[in-house]
Amino acid sequence: MIIKIEAIVREDKMEDVIEALNAIEVNGITVSQVMGHGVQKGYAELVRGQEVIINLIPKIKFEIVVSSEEWEKKTIEAIRAAAKTDEVGDGKIFSYELKSALRIRTGDTGYDALNP
């Protein structure tokens, strides 16, 4: 089984999450800067004396592909523990099964495409 994990976390938690993933020896990650909002719907900020509503909040998106449900659980728990602040806006983690994976260089597929 091939599983993709996507995590959206606070910008200031990026390094903590990377360290947590390195600690459990996750082999590959993709990290992107993204914008969005959840329950909090943004925030108000004063700019030159005017209140401005900021609807989209900068976040960090992690994408990780793992080769088993065991790795899925370990990876999700590492991200959750590293990203948690107990405040609104901590983020979300999603996981879903992928149909296939292919390593471009070698043509390896499935499990072989994910492991060194």
Short mmCIF file of the C-alpha atoms (twelve columns), coordinates in Angstrom:
data_MODEL
# 
_entry.id   MODEL 
# 
loop_
_atom_site.group_PDB 
_atom_site.id 
_atom_site.type_symbol 
_atom_site.label_atom_id 
_atom_site.label_alt_id 
_atom_site.label_comp_id 
_atom_site.label_asym_id 
_atom_site.label_seq_id 
_atom_site.Cartn_x 
_atom_site.Cartn_y 
_atom_site.Cartn_z 
_atom_site.pdbx_PDB_model_num 
ATOM 1   C CA . MET A 1   0.000   0.000  0.000   1 
ATOM 2   C CA . ILE A 2   1.268   3.468  -0.895  1 
ATOM 3   C CA . ILE A 3   -0.048  6.337  1.246   1 
ATOM 4   C CA . LYS A 4   0.305   10.083 0.753   1 
ATOM 5   C CA . ILE A 5   0.244   12.350 3.775   1 
ATOM 6   C CA . GLU A 6   -0.411  16.070 3.415   1 
ATOM 7   C CA . ALA A 7   -0.011  18.354 6.405   1 
ATOM 8   C CA . ILE A 8   -0.798  22.064 6.558   1 
ATOM 9   C CA . VAL A 9   0.949   23.694 9.543   1 
ATOM 10  C CA . ARG A 10  1.916   27.099 10.923  1 
ATOM 11  C CA . GLU A 11  4.948   28.700 9.275   1 
ATOM 12  C CA . ASP A 12  6.824   28.894 12.567  1 
ATOM 13  C CA . LYS A 13  6.480   25.118 13.031  1 
ATOM 14  C CA . MET A 14  8.214   24.175 9.770   1 
ATOM 15  C CA . GLU A 15  11.649  23.462 11.286  1 
ATOM 16  C CA . ASP A 16  10.117  21.535 14.203  1 
ATOM 17  C CA . VAL A 17  8.219   19.296 11.786  1 
ATOM 18  C CA . ILE A 18  11.297  18.741 9.600   1 
ATOM 19  C CA . GLU A 19  13.322  17.763 12.680  1 
ATOM 20  C CA . ALA A 20  10.576  15.364 13.819  1 
ATOM 21  C CA . LEU A 21  10.442  13.721 10.382  1 
ATOM 22  C CA . ASN A 22  14.236  13.412 10.276  1 
ATOM 23  C CA . ALA A 23  14.191  11.853 13.761  1 
ATOM 24  C CA . ILE A 24  11.972  8.990  12.546  1 
ATOM 25  C CA . GLU A 25  14.004  8.712  9.328   1 
ATOM 26  C CA . VAL A 26  11.359  9.712  6.795   1 
ATOM 27  C CA . ASN A 27  13.214  9.529  3.468   1 
ATOM 28  C CA . GLY A 28  11.527  12.197 1.377   1 
ATOM 29  C CA . ILE A 29  9.378   15.262 1.852   1 
ATOM 30  C CA . THR A 30  8.121   18.096 -0.293  1 
ATOM 31  C CA . VAL A 31  7.550   21.449 1.404   1 
ATOM 32  C CA . SER A 32  5.556   24.349 -0.083  1 
ATOM 33  C CA . GLN A 33  4.495   27.774 1.113   1 
ATOM 34  C CA . VAL A 34  0.716   28.045 0.783   1 
ATOM 35  C CA . MET A 35  -2.057  30.438 1.797   1 
ATOM 36  C CA . GLY A 36  -5.424  29.562 3.272   1 
ATOM 37  C CA . HIS A 37  -7.717  29.656 6.265   1 
ATOM 38  C CA . GLY A 38  -9.784  27.316 8.324   1 
ATOM 39  C CA . VAL A 39  -12.138 27.951 11.196  1 
ATOM 40  C CA . GLN A 40  -10.467 31.221 12.180  1 
ATOM 41  C CA . LYS A 41  -11.289 32.840 8.781   1 
ATOM 42  C CA . GLY A 42  -8.258  35.156 8.900   1 
ATOM 43  C CA . TYR A 43  -7.646  38.096 11.183  1 
ATOM 44  C CA . ALA A 44  -7.840  41.903 11.386  1 
ATOM 45  C CA . GLU A 45  -4.715  44.059 11.327  1 
ATOM 46  C CA . LEU A 46  -4.171  47.817 11.577  1 
ATOM 47  C CA . VAL A 47  -2.382  49.252 8.553   1 
ATOM 48  C CA . ARG A 48  -1.740  53.031 8.653   1 
ATOM 49  C CA . GLY A 49  -4.612  53.436 11.092  1 
ATOM 50  C CA . GLN A 50  -7.040  51.456 8.946   1 
ATOM 51  C CA . GLU A 51  -8.355  48.045 9.940   1 
ATOM 52  C CA . VAL A 52  -7.593  45.538 7.186   1 
ATOM 53  C CA . ILE A 53  -9.055  42.037 7.140   1 
ATOM 54  C CA . ILE A 54  -6.500  39.393 6.164   1 
ATOM 55  C CA . ASN A 55  -8.491  36.428 4.821   1 
ATOM 56  C CA . LEU A 56  -5.655  34.150 3.758   1 
ATOM 57  C CA . ILE A 57  -2.989  33.151 6.256   1 
ATOM 58  C CA . PRO A 58  0.475   31.913 5.218   1 
ATOM 59  C CA . LYS A 59  0.994   28.228 6.026   1 
ATOM 60  C CA . ILE A 60  3.461   25.460 5.199   1 
ATOM 61  C CA . LYS A 61  2.340   22.335 3.338   1 
ATOM 62  C CA . PHE A 62  4.220   19.063 3.736   1 
ATOM 63  C CA . GLU A 63  3.727   16.204 1.283   1 
ATOM 64  C CA . ILE A 64  5.125   12.801 2.233   1 
ATOM 65  C CA . VAL A 65  4.607   9.407  0.598   1 
ATOM 66  C CA . VAL A 66  5.053   6.306  2.755   1 
ATOM 67  C CA . SER A 67  4.967   2.589  2.043   1 
ATOM 68  C CA . SER A 68  2.758   1.197  4.823   1 
ATOM 69  C CA . GLU A 69  0.067   1.948  7.382   1 
ATOM 70  C CA . GLU A 70  2.717   1.623  10.113  1 
ATOM 71  C CA . TRP A 71  4.736   4.447  8.517   1 
ATOM 72  C CA . GLU A 72  1.551   6.456  8.008   1 
ATOM 73  C CA . LYS A 73  0.800   6.327  11.751  1 
ATOM 74  C CA . LYS A 74  4.411   7.113  12.770  1 
ATOM 75  C CA . THR A 75  4.620   10.021 10.334  1 
ATOM 76  C CA . ILE A 76  1.263   11.537 11.293  1 
ATOM 77  C CA . GLU A 77  2.086   11.325 15.005  1 
ATOM 78  C CA . ALA A 78  5.512   12.947 14.481  1 
ATOM 79  C CA . ILE A 79  3.933   15.843 12.552  1 
ATOM 80  C CA . ARG A 80  1.103   16.267 15.073  1 
ATOM 81  C CA . ALA A 81  3.446   16.348 18.053  1 
ATOM 82  C CA . ALA A 82  5.818   18.822 16.376  1 
ATOM 83  C CA . ALA A 83  3.132   21.169 15.001  1 
ATOM 84  C CA . LYS A 84  0.743   21.305 17.970  1 
ATOM 85  C CA . THR A 85  0.405   24.598 19.893  1 
ATOM 86  C CA . ASP A 86  -3.141  24.061 21.249  1 
ATOM 87  C CA . GLU A 87  -4.222  27.254 19.438  1 
ATOM 88  C CA . VAL A 88  -6.763  27.699 16.642  1 
ATOM 89  C CA . GLY A 89  -4.909  27.496 13.335  1 
ATOM 90  C CA . ASP A 90  -2.506  24.641 14.174  1 
ATOM 91  C CA . GLY A 91  -3.420  23.022 10.855  1 
ATOM 92  C CA . LYS A 92  -4.673  19.749 9.437   1 
ATOM 93  C CA . ILE A 93  -3.220  16.403 8.367   1 
ATOM 94  C CA . PHE A 94  -4.745  14.340 5.550   1 
ATOM 95  C CA . SER A 95  -3.798  10.888 4.311   1 
ATOM 96  C CA . TYR A 96  -5.014  8.827  1.405   1 
ATOM 97  C CA . GLU A 97  -4.080  5.775  -0.592  1 
ATOM 98  C CA . LEU A 98  -2.247  6.314  -3.872  1 
ATOM 99  C CA . LYS A 99  -2.773  4.188  -6.934  1 
ATOM 100 C CA . SER A 100 0.903   4.084  -7.957  1 
ATOM 101 C CA . ALA A 101 4.392   5.526  -7.599  1 
ATOM 102 C CA . LEU A 102 7.248   5.521  -10.114 1 
ATOM 103 C CA . ARG A 103 10.899  6.516  -9.675  1 
ATOM 104 C CA . ILE A 104 11.751  8.387  -12.867 1 
ATOM 105 C CA . ARG A 105 15.495  7.580  -12.862 1 
ATOM 106 C CA . THR A 106 15.198  3.784  -12.573 1 
ATOM 107 C CA . GLY A 107 11.632  3.011  -13.566 1 
ATOM 108 C CA . ASP A 108 11.060  1.327  -10.168 1 
ATOM 109 C CA . THR A 109 7.392   1.202  -9.194  1 
ATOM 110 C CA . GLY A 110 5.346   0.701  -6.043  1 
ATOM 111 C CA . TYR A 111 7.279   -0.045 -2.856  1 
ATOM 112 C CA . ASP A 112 10.628  -0.061 -4.727  1 
ATOM 113 C CA . ALA A 113 10.024  3.510  -5.938  1 
ATOM 114 C CA . LEU A 114 9.754   4.791  -2.360  1 
ATOM 115 C CA . ASN A 115 12.795  3.204  -0.767  1 
ATOM 116 C CA . PRO A 116 16.480  3.850  -1.441  1 
# 
